[in-house]
């Protein structure tokens, strides 16, 4: 098997997780509602994907209150940034190595 396939990370296979990490690679931090609106996900769906990424060590979570309302922000951890970049690089290699003009 090609070595680049080893870096395709199952944690990023779903559209939601790919979207979450894509947003967090561009934005330093994003709150729950921003992710929900940007990715057009339900509360429960987004929460479950965020929890999975957090458990994998790919997200840092900060919970605080703004006024009387809870506000949770997320950012990609260094480990998450590295893993996601390796995943993107592997996908790029997969595409490049399987182009019809090669």
N, C-alpha and C positions, 0 to 999 in steps of 0.2 A: 504494500500500500504506500502511496506517496506520503512523504513526511508532512506536507502541508495539511493533509486530511486529519492528522492527529491534533491539530490546533483548532478544528471546528468544535466549538464549545456547545454542548447540549443546553447549557443554561440560557443561551441566546437564540434558541431555535424558534421560539414563539414570536409572532409579530409584536405582541405587547412588550415582551422583554427587550426585543431588538429596538423597539421605539423608545422605551424608557432609557436605555443606555445611550441611544443616539442623542436624545435630548440632553442628557446629563454630560455627555462628552463636549457639547457645545456650550451649554449654560453651566456656570459654576454650581448653582443650586437651583432647585425647582420645588415648589410646594405641591401638595397633593392635588389641589384643584387645577393648577396649571397643567400638570401631567394628565389629569383626567380630561380636560377640555382639549388639549393638544392632540392626545391620542384617541379621543372619542371612545373612552372605556367607561364601564359602569364602576361604581364605587367598589363593589365586591371583587370584580375582575382585576381592577388595578391593585387593590390591596393584596390580593393573593400573589400576584406577580412581584410586587414590591417586597413582600415577605420572603419569597423564594430567593430573590437577589440579595436581600439583606442576610439571610441565613448562609448564603454562599460566600459572604464576605465582600460582595461587590458594591454594596451601598453603605453610606453613612447616613444615619437618621437623627434628626434633631427635632425634639418636640418642645414646644413652648406655647405660651398663651399670648395672644395679641388682643389687648383689651380683656374681654371675658371669653373669647373664642379660642379653642385650641388650633394651633397651626403646626403642621408637620412639614419639614423640608427634607429633601433628599439630595445627596451628592454622591458621585461615583468615588469609591475609595481608590487608592493607588493600585491595589490588587485588581479592582474592577476595571480600571482604565487599561491596565496592562493586558488582562484577559480579553477584554473587548477588542482592543487593537489587534491582538494575535488572531482573534476570530475573524475580524475584517480582512486581515492580511491573507489568511487561509482561504477565505471565500474568493478574494481577488485572484489568488493563484489557481484555484479550481476553475474559475471562469477563463482566465488567460490560457491555461493548459488544455482547455477543451473547446477552444474556438475552432470553427470549421476551417479557417484559413491557416492554421498551424500545421 
